Every structure is written in structure tokens, then in C-alpha cells.
Amino acid sequence: MATKAFNSFEMAQAQFDKVALLLGLDESTRELLRQPLREYSFAIPVRMDDGRVKVFRGFRVQHNDARGPCKGGIRFHPAETIDTVRALAMWMTWKCSVVEIPLGGAKGGVICDPHHLSPREQEQICRGWVRQVAKNVGPVMDVPAPDVMTNAQHMLWMLDEFEVIQGGKYPGFITGKPVGMGGSLGRTEATGFGVIFTLREALRELKLPVESTKASIQGFGNVSQYAIRLYQQLGGKVVCVSCWDQTDQTAYSFKKDAGIDLDTLLGITDSFGGIDKTEAKKLGYQILPGDAWLEQPVDILIPSAIENQIRGDNAPRIHAGVRVIAEGANGPTTPDADRVIQDRGIFVIPDFLANAGGVTCSYFEQVQSNMNYFWEKDEVLGKLDLKMTSAFLSVSELARSRKLPMRDAAYVIAVSRVAQACHDRGWV
Amino acid sequence: MTANAHDLPRFGRHFAGSGESISSLGGGAIGGKAHGLLEARRLLARFDAKRHPRIRVAVPSFTVLGTEVFDAFLDANQLRSLALSDAGDRVIAAAFQRAPLPADLVGDLFALARDIKTPLAVRSSSLLEDALAHPFAGVYGTKMIPNNQLDPETRFRKLAEAVKFVWASTFSLAAKSYARAAGRELAEEKMGVLVQEVVGLRRGPRFYPDISGVARSYNFYPSGHARPQDGVVNLALGLGKTIVDGGRSWTYSPAWPGVRPPVAPPQRLLDETQREFWAVNMGSPPAYDPLAETEYLLQAGLADAETDGSLRLTASTFDPRSDRIVLGTAAAGPRLLDFAPVLVMDELPLNPLLRDLLAAFEEAAGTDVEIEFALAAPGNGPAFLGFLQVRPMSVPSAQIELSAADLDHPGAVVASEGTMGNGCWEGVTDIVFVKRGSFDAKHTRAIAKDVEGANTRLSNAGRPYVLIGFGRWGTSDPWLGVPVTWSQIAGARALVESTLPAMDVQLSQGAHFFHNLLSFGVPYFAVSHHAAHGIAWDWLESLPVEFETPFIRQVRTPAPLRIKVDGRSGRGLVLRPEAGSA
């Protein structure tokens, strides 16, 4: 999974520039939306378990809040950069806009590797992060959420620190909290299910019965797991998944032509989504190189790991039978790969539409937390389906009527809504 | 075989306004009820509707949840073992309510609740409901919801609760008992769910049809000039629950719609006709009880119906000065529901339509049929008759002949000129009867409990029995008889209803358990205490007591009884073991 020499922010800006041109945005609006509104970069000193003090680098980037309070996750990743966070914050703005939730976009991160941190050390990072930005975040300003290698426990530590600082109870400060502690039912499933809700609609448009389709999936974390579950529930067959192997520090693909058994695989998977390859082999899975997921003879590819995975160099290896790519991850496809995919006539459900289920459900959690009244899971997932389906239909309708690629159509809808909000507020 | 959900158009999230009146959600079978409605729809397409321009006939819009959704719900929430256990109905129903719906269903269901704001009937449509031999008709739950809340979230929640309610009813004690009696494995059962628009009109806080009814092409109790093949129709004001539950309804022969029951004096009709009706509660929210079938139903009286203006087609008026019934509601006075405006005064040609429909469906099905319908008649437009259910009837064919003289047989334990069923049965040695001396209508609920106990004991011992009681078996009104459910008497081999001076009501003629009686081949006997023939109480009371409570007694005969019913003449006998042949 290559990440070298790739700048996500440049890619995000290039995508934006293309859409700004399509929309004919004026110069000041372009200038405003190309850059984040605010950025915070700070140090988080933590006393480690061995007594030493280690200083971690933390970020919070608020790209745009014209449509409502900022919303975005917090990533713990050793390769975190401010540019990655900027790009992800911008994508959050578009994502909230494309599914029409009244929120802006933000992202945060800490350069660290939780694999090598004790729970206490992680807690100190969480609390330190909040202490640094407590004045600039909150239920009416910026609402964080879990992201890469952060989870409900991290959110609870952050909430606790925020409430200590503010001297009150603010369950709407953060989302992704544990159920029963202000979390929303359905949040765990939301992103993966959201991917499949949009995929289901795409297959209907392409007149492909889901029961006749096969899929190959990159990643075996939360998004993939729930995407696989719902896709299989609808009748589809997943024949390949790939995941990161922490021990070997490389990725592998796990293939089974008869279809993977999700529950069995989950039984041999660690908490970071790494599948035990020895056990998998015993269960009859072929263990292939990390990139092999891309080359499988399937109808659907679902990249659900990290950014920059389908690139100009490997896109030609996508199997000729692939009809749909549903981007579960953020920014998995580079612009040059996009051109290859477009030439091949593959239907793309762009990342900030396909994986918007997470933020949509986070928004639901925020609403519930602010009311301190919580909904049943049926209601959460029912609303999620409607939101995702409605967003997909708007995008596909525009793509069809203006003969645009799906990604461009999604951007046109999202950017124009944000630009309009900036105009309406008199900012530009 | 029921149709498959994939054979129907997929639900398109534009249920009401799409013009597509039927659709499916999820895969698998659609179940018996939905299958029947599909068949009805096909037949209606060929039906000559031009002959009846004043009434539009159609199957009300519905979407059906396929049985795969039911399976996915049970499996994802690991509900099967609890469902099949002997846990109480409310325990099972509550567990179903707590469990989330399958994720691939909720969006469509939410869209449905968002787009429709009129009452919905959420009805069972199971695989076994399709079986002609032992149809599970009336065994499973139906829930009506007003669906008129302002916010779609509440409408969705209520719809989801109703779907889970129907799913849970698959595993009710009644269903389990029925399955045992029918020799079916409930584990094989799969439940489709129909979500159907309720036929009716809103009148203030109530929503209900002007007329609901059940029309059968074969009449087991022809009287007067009517012949069995003329059929029979039951009509009621409001929702069909009145008829299904065995409440008071108007029964007539479609060949003789103007013939009134021989009730004298006419004033008695006031007591013997429908006085209350069921409606969907569109007003103030009731107490929250998702486990109750009647959560959103209410009962109203004729005064309410008069206020609503819904007596126009259904009522006549009793004139106390002349001691006669004046047809229609032009005159002032106490109202009674005899449906004279449509049956006698031809205000709406309902009966000709029903006759044509019965004939058309009977011909198409190649057997006698039963049609459940509801009619809404707005004052300013054509009336609408909605098909709610269509199913074949099994009519007995064996030739048993009993003459009037046969009923004088000295060995008769029960002799009746009003029976249902056809054939001969032997091998029954147990009789459970309600005691004459201690009977009082105020104790009928306690009697139901005692009967249930006897039924359980005898069923567990594999001993079928003859059940004798006063008033209507299975009525929902405890003042009209013993309010048992079918599961409480499912082990009975023959059912006898009798009157007493203290319980002198019109007997049910098996209406409450009509399908159970037919499908299990259980003969039914109606015995009036006024009739020349009756029940040999003295002999019954002389038998040694096997078991007794303050209200009922179980006795055992020294040798098997013989039960004979002549389905053509309606005569029937239960004969003592030592009696000669009749």
C-alpha cells in the first residue's frame, strides 16, 4: 500500500480546481475553498509508561463551516502529515455537503502509532489533544469523531477532558461514543452499510442483479466488515479481501472463489483488521500479495483501506470484468487512475459519497446527543439509507443529465452548495 | 405454492403515488394471503366491471415483505430458539420488538412511512396460510396503524413495531397449538408481511369502511328458499374484525337479499344486530402497547356512526309506535344495522356485484370461494370495494343422509337441525360440557379457562372429545358465549353450541372458527333449547365424572360415540355407544 511521494492535499486541490472550472466559480470563492479556514498544529507532551516524556504532534484543520459546525475525525497514524489532514478536512466539507447534512468539514490527527502505545499513553494523547484545542472545538463549532486507529474509548476520554475543561455535560461535543454513553446505535455499521446502500443503487442503475455479482475488497477494518455483511445479505459474493499484516509490515490478499465466510474470518482477525494468514490458509484461503485484490475477476471493487491505492501504475491491472468501484476509503483513487477507470467505462461511486454513511450517522449521533434523546437502531439505519440513497440519486441524475463522471457530478453538487452558503453569508 | 417476492415489482420508494399498486420488499415467498390477493388482481383484470359502474373494485395497494426478510430478522437477532420455546406470547413479542430490523429493509420501510399518511393494515401472509388442507387463517396477528402522525419518524416506528408484532405472532401459543393440531412443524413456517392501505374513510377521530363483509359461494346453513350453492354473505359496519371475531353481523343469502331473519317481535332485532363497530383510532394517541393487536383500534356505537354519517347505507329505524322496522334512516328513532339501504332499497348495487364476483371467482378457482372485502362509499363519488382476502373453501363431498325422523333417535346425545360439516366420526369417548346448573354469563371467562385446562389434559393424553356449551363458542363478547380462542379448544372432535333461557342468543353457526372447523373437519352442532330435539342432559349427567370444576364437567362414555352430520340437510347426531344405527 504505497504512500510515498504522494500529496493528498495537492490531489484534493486539483479535484477542486477542476470542479471550480466546471462551475465557473469566481476567484475569491476559489481562493476561499482551496484552503482551510483555520488550522491548528500543536505539541502534546505525554509522560510515557517508562517515565520519559515524549512529545507528539497534533493537528486540527477546519476547512469550511459555512453550512454548519465542522465535523471530522481524528486519526492516529505514524505517517500523518498536515497535508493529509488538510485534504481530509476538505473532503469532509464536500462529503457533508453531498449528503446534505448541515455541517462543515474538518479533520484532526496525531502523529503516533497506537500499536506501540499502552492504553494509558493513548488516553494521555487524547486528553492532551483536547486541552490544546478545547477553545476552538465544541458542539456548536467543531465536532470530532473517530477515524483511523481511534475508537469509541478514545472519544470518551476526549469527551471527559472537554467536559472537565468546560465544566458541564456536552455529549454533543464528539461522536463515535460508546452506545449507552451518548453513542448512537447503528454508528458502527454506518460507513460500511452506507457504501452498500449506494452500491445497491448503482447496481440497480446498471441493471445488474446484486445476487449475480462478485466483489473484491481492500481492507478488513470496520468499513469493510460491515460492507461485506450487508452486501452478502443482499445476495452478493465477496471472493477476495486484503488487509495489512502488522507483523510483516505489508499487505496480503485473501482469496476464496467460493466466497469468503465473514464470521469465520472475523474469528481470526485482530482488533486492527489484520487477518491471521496461517489460520486463513488452513481454512482454504489463497494468500496473495497485497495488490492482488485489484486484479480479481469480479464485478465490483471496494477499496476500503487508505488513500492512494488505485494509481496510474496499477489501474491498468484492474480486471476487464469490473463494472463498479465503490470507494469505501477516503481518496483511494488518484486522478491519473481516475482517467484510466473513466476510459474503461467503470462506474465509480466516489469516496465522499460512498463512505458518507459514517458522517451521516455521526450527525445523527450529534442530533441525538444534543437532544439527549436516542433513537432505535431501525430508525437510525432507516434514515441513513434514505439519506444515502437520496444523495446517490441526485449525483447520478446530474452525472447522466450533464454527461459527467460520477466523481465530478458529486463534486459539482457538493462544491456548489458550499459556495452558495459562502455567498449567502456574504463571505465572498 | 406461493409466488416469489421477486415476481412482483420491487418496492420503488414511491408506494402511493407511483401508480404501481403492488410491490415487494426482500426475497423469498410472499405467503398465502399475498398470493390470494395477486390471484384476485389477475381475475379482476378480466372481470366485467362495466356492469357495476357505481362501484370500483380493486385490490387495495400493498407491498409485501418476503419471507427472506423474516428469516434474516430471526437469524441476525438469534430469535429462533426463544420463538420456538414455550415462553409466553408477551415475552416473545417483547424480544421481537427489541430486535432491530434487517438493514436492507429499514430504508424502504422508512420511505414507505414517509410517503404514506393514511392508515395501514399490517397483515400476516405466511406459507401455511396458503395450505388448503389446514389453512392457518386467522391464527396470526394483524395490526392496524393510523399512520397519521405528523413526523415520518413516528410513522416509521409504528410501522416497524407492527411488522415485528406480526412476525412475533408466528410463534404465539395459539399458533403453536394450531400447528400441533394440524400436525405441522412451526419451525418450517415462514412469515411474509403485507403492508396494505386500509379501505375506509376518515370520520373525525375514526377511520373505517362503510361496510365490511365476508361472502362465501357455499352456504352450510341454508334456510328458507336459499340453497347451499346460493352462498352466504355476512356484513358489518366498520372494520371486518367484527365478523372475524364472531361479533354480531348481518347474514343473508345473495339470492334472497331482502329476506330478513325470522325474528319476532321486530324490536328484538335491536338487540340481535350489530350495536358497536371497530375503527382505526385517528385521534388522541392511545396508551403505548406495541404488543397489543388493538393498540390503535377503537370500538364505537351507532350514535357515533350516526354523527359520522355512516349509517346511510347500513341502517334502518325501529318505529316503536307501529312496532315495525322502517327501512333507511329518514325517520327518527333507534337505528339498527340491517343493511336495508343496499340490500332492499338498492341505494348501492352491492349485492349484484357480490353475486357476480362470487360466480367469477368460483368459476376461475374451480371450487367454492370465500371473499373478504371492505367498502368505502364517499357521499360525493363512486364507492370503492377493496378485496382483502380471497381463498378457496373446502366443501365436504361424502354422502350422509339424515332425515327429520332420524333426529328422534332414542340414543341421541345431541340432535340438531343446524350443523356444519359432513361425514361420520367414531372413536370419541370423552365429553366436556358446561354445567347447566351453575351457568351464568358473567362466568364465561372463567369457563373459558376451565375448558382450556380440560383441552390441554385431553390433548396431551391424545383423547379427542365432544365439547358442549352455552352461547357462542369463541365470541369476543363474554355476554354472548364463552370467549375461547381456537387454541383453547383445538382438541375438540365436535363442537356443540346450545342456548338456555339465560343465554338465549343467536348462535354463531360456527362463524368464529369457520375455517378451523372446516379445515380440521370438526363438525359443529347448534341446539336451541326451544327446539324439539336437543341434548340428552340427564344421560350426560348420569355418567361417572372424570374431572370437574365449578363450571364444567368431563365424562367418559363406556364405548365410543358415533357422530354423524348430513352436510346437505344440515342435520346431525351424536349417538350413544349402545344405540342402533340411524
Interface residues (C-beta under 8 A of the other chain):
Chain A: L185 E189 F193 F197 R200 L230 Q233 L234 G235 W375 E376 K377 D378 E379 L381 G382 K383 L384 D385 L386 M388 T389
Chain B: R13 G27 A72 P100 L101 P102 A103 D104 V106 G107 D108 L109 F110 A111 R114 E153 F156 R157 A160
